Amino acid sequence: MNRNKHIWEGWTVGDFIDHLEMAYKYHGKVGQLEIPFKSKDEIKKWCKSEQPYYKKHIPEVYEYFLKKSRL
């Protein structure tokens, strides 16, 4: 994956991934209980909704979090 690929107004794939890392870490947590993503589509929608400024699907960002989720 090319983390340096430019996506939008100076933002790269890596910038979007780095920005979403904290939100991913806490996604679905209720107290000490962790509720993981239930589907690939849920991850795709989550990525788009949590990205700052750019609300379109970025395949590299989606693939990164899909792998991380182990779905």
PDB file of N, H, CA, C and O in Angstrom:
ATOM      1  N   MET A   1       0.833  -1.162   0.000  1.00  0.00           N
ATOM      2  CA  MET A   1       0.000   0.000   0.000  1.00  0.00           C
ATOM      3  C   MET A   1       0.892   1.244   0.000  1.00  0.00           C
ATOM      4  O   MET A   1       1.903   1.294   0.700  1.00  0.00           O
ATOM      5  N   ASN A   2       0.511   2.226  -0.780  1.00  0.00           N
ATOM      6  H   ASN A   2      -0.311   2.185  -1.349  1.00  0.00           H
ATOM      7  CA  ASN A   2       1.248   3.482  -0.847  1.00  0.00           C
ATOM      8  C   ASN A   2       0.614   4.496   0.101  1.00  0.00           C
ATOM      9  O   ASN A   2      -0.357   5.165  -0.254  1.00  0.00           O
ATOM     10  N   ARG A   3       1.165   4.607   1.304  1.00  0.00           N
ATOM     11  H   ARG A   3       1.954   4.064   1.593  1.00  0.00           H
ATOM     12  CA  ARG A   3       0.632   5.551   2.300  1.00  0.00           C
ATOM     13  C   ARG A   3       0.833   7.005   1.876  1.00  0.00           C
ATOM     14  O   ARG A   3       0.189   7.906   2.414  1.00  0.00           O
ATOM     15  N   ASN A   4       1.727   7.233   0.911  1.00  0.00           N
ATOM     16  H   ASN A   4       2.250   6.501   0.474  1.00  0.00           H
ATOM     17  CA  ASN A   4       2.011   8.599   0.468  1.00  0.00           C
ATOM     18  C   ASN A   4       1.139   9.047  -0.692  1.00  0.00           C
ATOM     19  O   ASN A   4       1.270  10.179  -1.159  1.00  0.00           O
ATOM     20  N   LYS A   5       0.256   8.184  -1.163  1.00  0.00           N
ATOM     21  H   LYS A   5       0.150   7.264  -0.783  1.00  0.00           H
ATOM     22  CA  LYS A   5      -0.629   8.535  -2.273  1.00  0.00           C
ATOM     23  C   LYS A   5      -1.522   9.714  -1.869  1.00  0.00           C
ATOM     24  O   LYS A   5      -2.206   9.675  -0.846  1.00  0.00           O
ATOM     25  N   HIS A   6      -1.497  10.760  -2.699  1.00  0.00           N
ATOM     26  H   HIS A   6      -0.942  10.791  -3.530  1.00  0.00           H
ATOM     27  CA  HIS A   6      -2.299  11.946  -2.425  1.00  0.00           C
ATOM     28  C   HIS A   6      -3.767  11.658  -2.705  1.00  0.00           C
ATOM     29  O   HIS A   6      -4.108  11.114  -3.755  1.00  0.00           O
ATOM     30  N   ILE A   7      -4.636  12.022  -1.767  1.00  0.00           N
ATOM     31  H   ILE A   7      -4.360  12.464  -0.913  1.00  0.00           H
ATOM     32  CA  ILE A   7      -6.071  11.802  -1.913  1.00  0.00           C
ATOM     33  C   ILE A   7      -6.808  13.116  -2.127  1.00  0.00           C
ATOM     34  O   ILE A   7      -7.605  13.245  -3.056  1.00  0.00           O
ATOM     35  N   TRP A   8      -6.536  14.096  -1.259  1.00  0.00           N
ATOM     36  H   TRP A   8      -5.888  13.992  -0.505  1.00  0.00           H
ATOM     37  CA  TRP A   8      -7.330  15.324  -1.311  1.00  0.00           C
ATOM     38  C   TRP A   8      -6.627  16.445  -0.562  1.00  0.00           C
ATOM     39  O   TRP A   8      -6.282  16.283   0.609  1.00  0.00           O
ATOM     40  N   GLU A   9      -6.412  17.570  -1.211  1.00  0.00           N
ATOM     41  H   GLU A   9      -6.693  17.702  -2.162  1.00  0.00           H
ATOM     42  CA  GLU A   9      -5.860  18.797  -0.625  1.00  0.00           C
ATOM     43  C   GLU A   9      -4.731  18.555   0.380  1.00  0.00           C
ATOM     44  O   GLU A   9      -4.782  19.036   1.513  1.00  0.00           O
ATOM     45  N   GLY A  10      -3.734  17.819  -0.041  1.00  0.00           N
ATOM     46  H   GLY A  10      -3.693  17.429  -0.961  1.00  0.00           H
ATOM     47  CA  GLY A  10      -2.565  17.576   0.802  1.00  0.00           C
ATOM     48  C   GLY A  10      -2.688  16.362   1.717  1.00  0.00           C
ATOM     49  O   GLY A  10      -1.708  15.962   2.345  1.00  0.00           O
ATOM     50  N   TRP A  11      -3.859  15.779   1.798  1.00  0.00           N
ATOM     51  H   TRP A  11      -4.655  16.103   1.287  1.00  0.00           H
ATOM     52  CA  TRP A  11      -4.064  14.592   2.631  1.00  0.00           C
ATOM     53  C   TRP A  11      -3.670  13.347   1.836  1.00  0.00           C
ATOM     54  O   TRP A  11      -4.038  13.189   0.672  1.00  0.00           O
ATOM     55  N   THR A  12      -2.918  12.477   2.490  1.00  0.00           N
ATOM     56  H   THR A  12      -2.618  12.605   3.435  1.00  0.00           H
ATOM     57  CA  THR A  12      -2.497  11.224   1.869  1.00  0.00           C
ATOM     58  C   THR A  12      -3.267  10.049   2.487  1.00  0.00           C
ATOM     59  O   THR A  12      -3.975  10.210   3.481  1.00  0.00           O
ATOM     60  N   VAL A  13      -3.116   8.884   1.887  1.00  0.00           N
ATOM     61  H   VAL A  13      -2.541   8.754   1.079  1.00  0.00           H
ATOM     62  CA  VAL A  13      -3.713   7.664   2.445  1.00  0.00           C
ATOM     63  C   VAL A  13      -3.265   7.504   3.900  1.00  0.00           C
ATOM     64  O   VAL A  13      -4.079   7.220   4.778  1.00  0.00           O
ATOM     65  N   GLY A  14      -1.982   7.686   4.143  1.00  0.00           N
ATOM     66  H   GLY A  14      -1.321   7.917   3.429  1.00  0.00           H
ATOM     67  CA  GLY A  14      -1.433   7.554   5.501  1.00  0.00           C
ATOM     68  C   GLY A  14      -2.031   8.548   6.478  1.00  0.00           C
ATOM     69  O   GLY A  14      -2.265   8.214   7.640  1.00  0.00           O
ATOM     70  N   ASP A  15      -2.281   9.764   6.018  1.00  0.00           N
ATOM     71  H   ASP A  15      -2.092  10.035   5.074  1.00  0.00           H
ATOM     72  CA  ASP A  15      -2.897  10.771   6.891  1.00  0.00           C
ATOM     73  C   ASP A  15      -4.288  10.332   7.333  1.00  0.00           C
ATOM     74  O   ASP A  15      -4.644  10.460   8.504  1.00  0.00           O
ATOM     75  N   PHE A  16      -5.073   9.814   6.390  1.00  0.00           N
ATOM     76  H   PHE A  16      -4.785   9.710   5.438  1.00  0.00           H
ATOM     77  CA  PHE A  16      -6.422   9.351   6.730  1.00  0.00           C
ATOM     78  C   PHE A  16      -6.363   8.157   7.679  1.00  0.00           C
ATOM     79  O   PHE A  16      -7.132   8.090   8.638  1.00  0.00           O
ATOM     80  N   ILE A  17      -5.464   7.221   7.420  1.00  0.00           N
ATOM     81  H   ILE A  17      -4.839   7.275   6.640  1.00  0.00           H
ATOM     82  CA  ILE A  17      -5.322   6.058   8.299  1.00  0.00           C
ATOM     83  C   ILE A  17      -4.923   6.505   9.699  1.00  0.00           C
ATOM     84  O   ILE A  17      -5.519   6.073  10.685  1.00  0.00           O
ATOM     85  N   ASP A  18      -3.925   7.361   9.787  1.00  0.00           N
ATOM     86  H   ASP A  18      -3.440   7.712   8.986  1.00  0.00           H
ATOM     87  CA  ASP A  18      -3.466   7.837  11.094  1.00  0.00           C
ATOM     88  C   ASP A  18      -4.583   8.546  11.851  1.00  0.00           C
ATOM     89  O   ASP A  18      -4.718   8.385  13.064  1.00  0.00           O
ATOM     90  N   HIS A  19      -5.379   9.327  11.134  1.00  0.00           N
ATOM     91  H   HIS A  19      -5.270   9.457  10.149  1.00  0.00           H
ATOM     92  CA  HIS A  19      -6.473  10.055  11.773  1.00  0.00           C
ATOM     93  C   HIS A  19      -7.537   9.096  12.323  1.00  0.00           C
ATOM     94  O   HIS A  19      -8.117   9.353  13.378  1.00  0.00           O
ATOM     95  N   LEU A  20      -7.790   8.003  11.616  1.00  0.00           N
ATOM     96  H   LEU A  20      -7.318   7.795  10.759  1.00  0.00           H
ATOM     97  CA  LEU A  20      -8.833   7.064  12.027  1.00  0.00           C
ATOM     98  C   LEU A  20      -8.372   6.049  13.081  1.00  0.00           C
ATOM     99  O   LEU A  20      -9.206   5.384  13.697  1.00  0.00           O
ATOM    100  N   GLU A  21      -7.078   5.922  13.291  1.00  0.00           N
ATOM    101  H   GLU A  21      -6.401   6.461  12.790  1.00  0.00           H
ATOM    102  CA  GLU A  21      -6.559   4.917  14.232  1.00  0.00           C
ATOM    103  C   GLU A  21      -7.172   5.034  15.630  1.00  0.00           C
ATOM    104  O   GLU A  21      -7.592   4.026  16.198  1.00  0.00           O
ATOM    105  N   MET A  22      -7.231   6.230  16.187  1.00  0.00           N
ATOM    106  H   MET A  22      -6.890   7.049  15.726  1.00  0.00           H
ATOM    107  CA  MET A  22      -7.769   6.407  17.542  1.00  0.00           C
ATOM    108  C   MET A  22      -9.248   6.040  17.575  1.00  0.00           C
ATOM    109  O   MET A  22      -9.700   5.355  18.494  1.00  0.00           O
ATOM    110  N   ALA A  23      -9.999   6.491  16.580  1.00  0.00           N
ATOM    111  H   ALA A  23      -9.632   7.047  15.834  1.00  0.00           H
ATOM    112  CA  ALA A  23     -11.429   6.171  16.536  1.00  0.00           C
ATOM    113  C   ALA A  23     -11.624   4.668  16.388  1.00  0.00           C
ATOM    114  O   ALA A  23     -12.545   4.105  16.981  1.00  0.00           O
ATOM    115  N   TYR A  24     -10.777   4.014  15.610  1.00  0.00           N
ATOM    116  H   TYR A  24     -10.029   4.471  15.128  1.00  0.00           H
ATOM    117  CA  TYR A  24     -10.874   2.563  15.429  1.00  0.00           C
ATOM    118  C   TYR A  24     -10.638   1.844  16.757  1.00  0.00           C
ATOM    119  O   TYR A  24     -11.334   0.888  17.099  1.00  0.00           O
ATOM    120  N   LYS A  25      -9.653   2.323  17.483  1.00  0.00           N
ATOM    121  H   LYS A  25      -9.088   3.099  17.205  1.00  0.00           H
ATOM    122  CA  LYS A  25      -9.299   1.707  18.758  1.00  0.00           C
ATOM    123  C   LYS A  25     -10.490   1.692  19.718  1.00  0.00           C
ATOM    124  O   LYS A  25     -10.664   0.746  20.486  1.00  0.00           O
ATOM    125  N   TYR A  26     -11.303   2.741  19.667  1.00  0.00           N
ATOM    126  H   TYR A  26     -11.162   3.509  19.043  1.00  0.00           H
ATOM    127  CA  TYR A  26     -12.417   2.857  20.596  1.00  0.00           C
ATOM    128  C   TYR A  26     -13.769   2.519  19.986  1.00  0.00           C
ATOM    129  O   TYR A  26     -14.787   2.620  20.671  1.00  0.00           O
ATOM    130  N   HIS A  27     -13.808   2.119  18.717  1.00  0.00           N
ATOM    131  H   HIS A  27     -12.981   2.037  18.161  1.00  0.00           H
ATOM    132  CA  HIS A  27     -15.073   1.779  18.056  1.00  0.00           C
ATOM    133  C   HIS A  27     -15.778   0.644  18.784  1.00  0.00           C
ATOM    134  O   HIS A  27     -15.205  -0.423  19.005  1.00  0.00           O
ATOM    135  N   GLY A  28     -17.017   0.888  19.149  1.00  0.00           N
ATOM    136  H   GLY A  28     -17.482   1.754  18.970  1.00  0.00           H
ATOM    137  CA  GLY A  28     -17.835  -0.164  19.721  1.00  0.00           C
ATOM    138  C   GLY A  28     -17.534  -0.526  21.156  1.00  0.00           C
ATOM    139  O   GLY A  28     -18.094  -1.497  21.665  1.00  0.00           O
ATOM    140  N   LYS A  29     -16.675   0.213  21.827  1.00  0.00           N
ATOM    141  H   LYS A  29     -16.221   1.001  21.414  1.00  0.00           H
ATOM    142  CA  LYS A  29     -16.378  -0.123  23.214  1.00  0.00           C
ATOM    143  C   LYS A  29     -17.446   0.463  24.129  1.00  0.00           C
ATOM    144  O   LYS A  29     -17.817   1.632  24.025  1.00  0.00           O
ATOM    145  N   VAL A  30     -17.920  -0.383  25.018  1.00  0.00           N
ATOM    146  H   VAL A  30     -17.618  -1.333  25.102  1.00  0.00           H
ATOM    147  CA  VAL A  30     -18.868   0.034  26.045  1.00  0.00           C
ATOM    148  C   VAL A  30     -18.257  -0.411  27.362  1.00  0.00           C
ATOM    149  O   VAL A  30     -18.309  -1.591  27.710  1.00  0.00           O
ATOM    150  N   GLY A  31     -17.685   0.521  28.087  1.00  0.00           N
ATOM    151  H   GLY A  31     -17.643   1.479  27.804  1.00  0.00           H
ATOM    152  CA  GLY A  31     -16.951   0.144  29.292  1.00  0.00           C
ATOM    153  C   GLY A  31     -15.776  -0.726  28.902  1.00  0.00           C
ATOM    154  O   GLY A  31     -14.946  -0.317  28.090  1.00  0.00           O
ATOM    155  N   GLN A  32     -15.691  -1.920  29.468  1.00  0.00           N
ATOM    156  H   GLN A  32     -16.365  -2.252  30.128  1.00  0.00           H
ATOM    157  CA  GLN A  32     -14.616  -2.853  29.138  1.00  0.00           C
ATOM    158  C   GLN A  32     -15.027  -3.840  28.043  1.00  0.00           C
ATOM    159  O   GLN A  32     -14.204  -4.626  27.574  1.00  0.00           O
ATOM    160  N   LEU A  33     -16.300  -3.801  27.636  1.00  0.00           N
ATOM    161  H   LEU A  33     -16.969  -3.163  28.017  1.00  0.00           H
ATOM    162  CA  LEU A  33     -16.822  -4.710  26.624  1.00  0.00           C
ATOM    163  C   LEU A  33     -16.533  -4.164  25.234  1.00  0.00           C
ATOM    164  O   LEU A  33     -16.822  -3.001  24.950  1.00  0.00           O
ATOM    165  N   GLU A  34     -15.971  -4.987  24.374  1.00  0.00           N
ATOM    166  H   GLU A  34     -15.736  -5.932  24.605  1.00  0.00           H
ATOM    167  CA  GLU A  34     -15.663  -4.565  23.006  1.00  0.00           C
ATOM    168  C   GLU A  34     -16.619  -5.233  22.030  1.00  0.00           C
ATOM    169  O   GLU A  34     -16.772  -6.454  22.027  1.00  0.00           O
ATOM    170  N   ILE A  35     -17.260  -4.414  21.201  1.00  0.00           N
ATOM    171  H   ILE A  35     -17.136  -3.421  21.203  1.00  0.00           H
ATOM    172  CA  ILE A  35     -18.192  -4.912  20.192  1.00  0.00           C
ATOM    173  C   ILE A  35     -17.562  -4.663  18.828  1.00  0.00           C
ATOM    174  O   ILE A  35     -17.532  -3.522  18.369  1.00  0.00           O
ATOM    175  N   PRO A  36     -17.058  -5.701  18.172  1.00  0.00           N
ATOM    176  CA  PRO A  36     -16.361  -5.507  16.889  1.00  0.00           C
ATOM    177  C   PRO A  36     -17.315  -5.224  15.728  1.00  0.00           C
ATOM    178  O   PRO A  36     -18.532  -5.358  15.856  1.00  0.00           O
ATOM    179  N   PHE A  37     -16.741  -4.834  14.609  1.00  0.00           N
ATOM    180  H   PHE A  37     -15.752  -4.725  14.505  1.00  0.00           H
ATOM    181  CA  PHE A  37     -17.523  -4.663  13.387  1.00  0.00           C
ATOM    182  C   PHE A  37     -18.162  -6.002  13.032  1.00  0.00           C
ATOM    183  O   PHE A  37     -17.581  -7.065  13.252  1.00  0.00           O
ATOM    184  N   LYS A  38     -19.363  -5.926  12.481  1.00  0.00           N
ATOM    185  H   LYS A  38     -19.834  -5.062  12.302  1.00  0.00           H
ATOM    186  CA  LYS A  38     -20.090  -7.150  12.149  1.00  0.00           C
ATOM    187  C   LYS A  38     -19.997  -7.521  10.669  1.00  0.00           C
ATOM    188  O   LYS A  38     -20.255  -8.669  10.308  1.00  0.00           O
ATOM    189  N   SER A  39     -19.631  -6.562   9.803  1.00  0.00           N
ATOM    190  H   SER A  39     -19.421  -5.629  10.096  1.00  0.00           H
ATOM    191  CA  SER A  39     -19.569  -6.848   8.371  1.00  0.00           C
ATOM    192  C   SER A  39     -18.556  -5.942   7.682  1.00  0.00           C
ATOM    193  O   SER A  39     -18.136  -4.918   8.221  1.00  0.00           O
ATOM    194  N   LYS A  40     -18.179  -6.349   6.476  1.00  0.00           N
ATOM    195  H   LYS A  40     -18.520  -7.181   6.038  1.00  0.00           H
ATOM    196  CA  LYS A  40     -17.265  -5.539   5.662  1.00  0.00           C
ATOM    197  C   LYS A  40     -17.916  -4.216   5.301  1.00  0.00           C
ATOM    198  O   LYS A  40     -17.258  -3.176   5.286  1.00  0.00           O
ATOM    199  N   ASP A  41     -19.209  -4.257   5.010  1.00  0.00           N
ATOM    200  H   ASP A  41     -19.743  -5.102   5.022  1.00  0.00           H
ATOM    201  CA  ASP A  41     -19.938  -3.036   4.654  1.00  0.00           C
ATOM    202  C   ASP A  41     -19.963  -2.045   5.816  1.00  0.00           C
ATOM    203  O   ASP A  41     -19.883  -0.834   5.612  1.00  0.00           O
ATOM    204  N   GLU A  42     -20.072  -2.567   7.025  1.00  0.00           N
ATOM    205  H   GLU A  42     -20.136  -3.551   7.191  1.00  0.00           H
ATOM    206  CA  GLU A  42     -20.062  -1.704   8.208  1.00  0.00           C
ATOM    207  C   GLU A  42     -18.718  -0.983   8.335  1.00  0.00           C
ATOM    208  O   GLU A  42     -18.677   0.193   8.695  1.00  0.00           O
ATOM    209  N   ILE A  43     -17.632  -1.675   8.044  1.00  0.00           N
ATOM    210  H   ILE A  43     -17.665  -2.631   7.751  1.00  0.00           H
ATOM    211  CA  ILE A  43     -16.302  -1.051   8.083  1.00  0.00           C
ATOM    212  C   ILE A  43     -16.207   0.033   7.011  1.00  0.00           C
ATOM    213  O   ILE A  43     -15.708   1.127   7.273  1.00  0.00           O
ATOM    214  N   LYS A  44     -16.678  -0.269   5.821  1.00  0.00           N
ATOM    215  H   LYS A  44     -17.083  -1.158   5.608  1.00  0.00           H
ATOM    216  CA  LYS A  44     -16.617   0.695   4.719  1.00  0.00           C
ATOM    217  C   LYS A  44     -17.389   1.969   5.072  1.00  0.00           C
ATOM    218  O   LYS A  44     -16.891   3.075   4.863  1.00  0.00           O
ATOM    219  N   LYS A  45     -18.590   1.815   5.601  1.00  0.00           N
ATOM    220  H   LYS A  45     -18.994   0.916   5.771  1.00  0.00           H
ATOM    221  CA  LYS A  45     -19.403   2.977   5.993  1.00  0.00           C
ATOM    222  C   LYS A  45     -18.747   3.745   7.123  1.00  0.00           C
ATOM    223  O   LYS A  45     -18.764   4.976   7.138  1.00  0.00           O
ATOM    224  N   TRP A  46     -18.163   3.014   8.079  1.00  0.00           N
ATOM    225  H   TRP A  46     -18.149   2.014   8.068  1.00  0.00           H
ATOM    226  CA  TRP A  46     -17.505   3.657   9.201  1.00  0.00           C
ATOM    227  C   TRP A  46     -16.320   4.505   8.725  1.00  0.00           C
ATOM    228  O   TRP A  46     -16.154   5.646   9.156  1.00  0.00           O
ATOM    229  N   CYS A  47     -15.502   3.941   7.837  1.00  0.00           N
ATOM    230  H   CYS A  47     -15.637   3.014   7.487  1.00  0.00           H
ATOM    231  CA  CYS A  47     -14.348   4.680   7.316  1.00  0.00           C
ATOM    232  C   CYS A  47     -14.800   5.992   6.676  1.00  0.00           C
ATOM    233  O   CYS A  47     -14.246   7.053   6.963  1.00  0.00           O
ATOM    234  N   LYS A  48     -15.797   5.913   5.817  1.00  0.00           N
ATOM    235  H   LYS A  48     -16.247   5.051   5.584  1.00  0.00           H
ATOM    236  CA  LYS A  48     -16.284   7.120   5.125  1.00  0.00           C
ATOM    237  C   LYS A  48     -16.828   8.139   6.118  1.00  0.00           C
ATOM    238  O   LYS A  48     -16.576   9.335   5.972  1.00  0.00           O
ATOM    239  N   SER A  49     -17.559   7.692   7.109  1.00  0.00           N
ATOM    240  H   SER A  49     -17.764   6.721   7.227  1.00  0.00           H
ATOM    241  CA  SER A  49     -18.185   8.633   8.044  1.00  0.00           C
ATOM    242  C   SER A  49     -17.183   9.275   8.995  1.00  0.00           C
ATOM    243  O   SER A  49     -17.391  10.407   9.431  1.00  0.00           O
ATOM    244  N   GLU A  50     -16.101   8.576   9.324  1.00  0.00           N
ATOM    245  H   GLU A  50     -15.931   7.656   8.970  1.00  0.00           H
ATOM    246  CA  GLU A  50     -15.120   9.083  10.282  1.00  0.00           C
ATOM    247  C   GLU A  50     -13.984   9.892   9.649  1.00  0.00           C
ATOM    248  O   GLU A  50     -13.253  10.584  10.358  1.00  0.00           O
ATOM    249  N   GLN A  51     -13.830   9.816   8.338  1.00  0.00           N
ATOM    250  H   GLN A  51     -14.424   9.254   7.762  1.00  0.00           H
ATOM    251  CA  GLN A  51     -12.766  10.563   7.670  1.00  0.00           C
ATOM    252  C   GLN A  51     -13.055  12.055   7.765  1.00  0.00           C
ATOM    253  O   GLN A  51     -14.181  12.492   7.525  1.00  0.00           O
ATOM    254  N   PRO A  52     -12.040  12.833   8.116  1.00  0.00           N
ATOM    255  CA  PRO A  52     -12.247  14.280   8.148  1.00  0.00           C
ATOM    256  C   PRO A  52     -12.283  14.859   6.737  1.00  0.00           C
ATOM    257  O   PRO A  52     -11.477  14.481   5.886  1.00  0.00           O
ATOM    258  N   TYR A  53     -13.200  15.761   6.494  1.00  0.00           N
ATOM    259  H   TYR A  53     -13.854  16.068   7.185  1.00  0.00           H
ATOM    260  CA  TYR A  53     -13.300  16.544   5.253  1.00  0.00           C
ATOM    261  C   TYR A  53     -13.728  15.754   4.013  1.00  0.00           C
ATOM    262  O   TYR A  53     -14.567  16.231   3.249  1.00  0.00           O
ATOM    263  N   TYR A  54     -13.187  14.586   3.802  1.00  0.00           N
ATOM    264  H   TYR A  54     -12.505  14.198   4.423  1.00  0.00           H
ATOM    265  CA  TYR A  54     -13.379  13.813   2.571  1.00  0.00           C
ATOM    266  C   TYR A  54     -14.252  12.607   2.876  1.00  0.00           C
ATOM    267  O   TYR A  54     -13.804  11.669   3.537  1.00  0.00           O
ATOM    268  N   LYS A  55     -15.484  12.621   2.406  1.00  0.00           N
ATOM    269  H   LYS A  55     -15.847  13.382   1.870  1.00  0.00           H
ATOM    270  CA  LYS A  55     -16.453  11.580   2.780  1.00  0.00           C
ATOM    271  C   LYS A  55     -16.714  10.578   1.664  1.00  0.00           C
ATOM    272  O   LYS A  55     -17.817  10.041   1.552  1.00  0.00           O
ATOM    273  N   LYS A  56     -15.706  10.326   0.843  1.00  0.00           N
ATOM    274  H   LYS A  56     -14.810  10.762   0.934  1.00  0.00           H
ATOM    275  CA  LYS A  56     -15.807   9.334  -0.219  1.00  0.00           C
ATOM    276  C   LYS A  56     -14.998   8.095   0.159  1.00  0.00           C
ATOM    277  O   LYS A  56     -14.098   8.157   0.996  1.00  0.00           O
ATOM    278  N   HIS A  57     -15.333   6.979  -0.470  1.00  0.00           N
ATOM    279  H   HIS A  57     -16.065   6.929  -1.150  1.00  0.00           H
ATOM    280  CA  HIS A  57     -14.627   5.723  -0.225  1.00  0.00           C
ATOM    281  C   HIS A  57     -13.174   5.828  -0.696  1.00  0.00           C
ATOM    282  O   HIS A  57     -12.913   6.204  -1.839  1.00  0.00           O
ATOM    283  N   ILE A  58     -12.241   5.499   0.182  1.00  0.00           N
ATOM    284  H   ILE A  58     -12.453   5.194   1.110  1.00  0.00           H
ATOM    285  CA  ILE A  58     -10.823   5.430  -0.162  1.00  0.00           C
ATOM    286  C   ILE A  58     -10.434   3.958  -0.007  1.00  0.00           C
ATOM    287  O   ILE A  58     -10.284   3.475   1.116  1.00  0.00           O
ATOM    288  N   PRO A  59     -10.270   3.243  -1.122  1.00  0.00           N
ATOM    289  CA  PRO A  59     -10.018   1.800  -1.058  1.00  0.00           C
ATOM    290  C   PRO A  59      -8.870   1.399  -0.134  1.00  0.00           C
ATOM    291  O   PRO A  59      -8.990   0.419   0.601  1.00  0.00           O
ATOM    292  N   GLU A  60      -7.771   2.130  -0.158  1.00  0.00           N
ATOM    293  H   GLU A  60      -7.673   2.926  -0.756  1.00  0.00           H
ATOM    294  CA  GLU A  60      -6.612   1.780   0.665  1.00  0.00           C
ATOM    295  C   GLU A  60      -6.928   1.893   2.159  1.00  0.00           C
ATOM    296  O   GLU A  60      -6.485   1.063   2.953  1.00  0.00           O
ATOM    297  N   VAL A  61      -7.687   2.910   2.536  1.00  0.00           N
ATOM    298  H   VAL A  61      -8.047   3.584   1.891  1.00  0.00           H
ATOM    299  CA  VAL A  61      -8.056   3.104   3.939  1.00  0.00           C
ATOM    300  C   VAL A  61      -8.985   1.973   4.378  1.00  0.00           C
ATOM    301  O   VAL A  61      -8.814   1.391   5.450  1.00  0.00           O
ATOM    302  N   TYR A  62      -9.963   1.676   3.538  1.00  0.00           N
ATOM    303  H   TYR A  62     -10.102   2.149   2.668  1.00  0.00           H
ATOM    304  CA  TYR A  62     -10.895   0.582   3.821  1.00  0.00           C
ATOM    305  C   TYR A  62     -10.149  -0.745   3.965  1.00  0.00           C
ATOM    306  O   TYR A  62     -10.384  -1.485   4.921  1.00  0.00           O
ATOM    307  N   GLU A  63      -9.257  -1.049   3.028  1.00  0.00           N
ATOM    308  H   GLU A  63      -9.066  -0.448   2.252  1.00  0.00           H
ATOM    309  CA  GLU A  63      -8.508  -2.309   3.066  1.00  0.00           C
ATOM    310  C   GLU A  63      -7.655  -2.410   4.328  1.00  0.00           C
ATOM    311  O   GLU A  63      -7.537  -3.485   4.916  1.00  0.00           O
ATOM    312  N   TYR A  64      -7.066  -1.299   4.742  1.00  0.00           N
ATOM    313  H   TYR A  64      -7.162  -0.425   4.265  1.00  0.00           H
ATOM    314  CA  TYR A  64      -6.241  -1.276   5.948  1.00  0.00           C
ATOM    315  C   TYR A  64      -7.059  -1.691   7.171  1.00  0.00           C
ATOM    316  O   TYR A  64      -6.643  -2.553   7.945  1.00  0.00           O
ATOM    317  N   PHE A  65      -8.225  -1.067   7.335  1.00  0.00           N
ATOM    318  H   PHE A  65      -8.563  -0.367   6.707  1.00  0.00           H
ATOM    319  CA  PHE A  65      -9.044  -1.371   8.507  1.00  0.00           C
ATOM    320  C   PHE A  65      -9.763  -2.706   8.375  1.00  0.00           C
ATOM    321  O   PHE A  65     -10.081  -3.332   9.386  1.00  0.00           O
ATOM    322  N   LEU A  66     -10.022  -3.148   7.169  1.00  0.00           N
ATOM    323  H   LEU A  66      -9.763  -2.640   6.347  1.00  0.00           H
ATOM    324  CA  LEU A  66     -10.601  -4.471   6.961  1.00  0.00           C
ATOM    325  C   LEU A  66      -9.613  -5.546   7.453  1.00  0.00           C
ATOM    326  O   LEU A  66      -9.998  -6.469   8.171  1.00  0.00           O
ATOM    327  N   LYS A  67      -8.346  -5.414   7.061  1.00  0.00           N
ATOM    328  H   LYS A  67      -8.033  -4.664   6.478  1.00  0.00           H
ATOM    329  CA  LYS A  67      -7.315  -6.358   7.521  1.00  0.00           C
ATOM    330  C   LYS A  67      -7.182  -6.321   9.038  1.00  0.00           C
ATOM    331  O   LYS A  67      -7.064  -7.356   9.695  1.00  0.00           O
ATOM    332  N   LYS A  68      -7.202  -5.132   9.569  1.00  0.00           N
ATOM    333  H   LYS A  68      -7.297  -4.291   9.036  1.00  0.00           H
ATOM    334  CA  LYS A  68      -7.040  -4.952  11.008  1.00  0.00           C
ATOM    335  C   LYS A  68      -8.193  -5.590  11.788  1.00  0.00           C
ATOM    336  O   LYS A  68      -7.999  -6.077  12.902  1.00  0.00           O
ATOM    337  N   SER A  69      -9.381  -5.587  11.201  1.00  0.00           N
ATOM    338  H   SER A  69      -9.538  -5.192  10.296  1.00  0.00           H
ATOM    339  CA  SER A  69     -10.569  -6.134  11.874  1.00  0.00           C
ATOM    340  C   SER A  69     -10.628  -7.660  11.809  1.00  0.00           C
ATOM    341  O   SER A  69     -11.347  -8.291  12.583  1.00  0.00           O
ATOM    342  N   ARG A  70      -9.866  -8.250  10.881  1.00  0.00           N
ATOM    343  H   ARG A  70      -9.281  -7.738  10.252  1.00  0.00           H
ATOM    344  CA  ARG A  70      -9.822  -9.708  10.675  1.00  0.00           C
ATOM    345  C   ARG A  70     -11.170 -10.299  10.243  1.00  0.00           C
ATOM    346  O   ARG A  70     -11.479 -11.445  10.571  1.00  0.00           O
ATOM    347  N   LEU A  71     -11.965  -9.524   9.513  1.00  0.00           N
ATOM    348  H   LEU A  71     -11.714  -8.594   9.247  1.00  0.00           H
ATOM    349  CA  LEU A  71     -13.229 -10.065   8.975  1.00  0.00           C
ATOM    350  C   LEU A  71     -12.970 -10.873   7.734  1.00  0.00           C
ATOM    351  O   LEU A  71     -13.906 -11.407   7.139  1.00  0.00           O
TER     352      LEU A  71
END
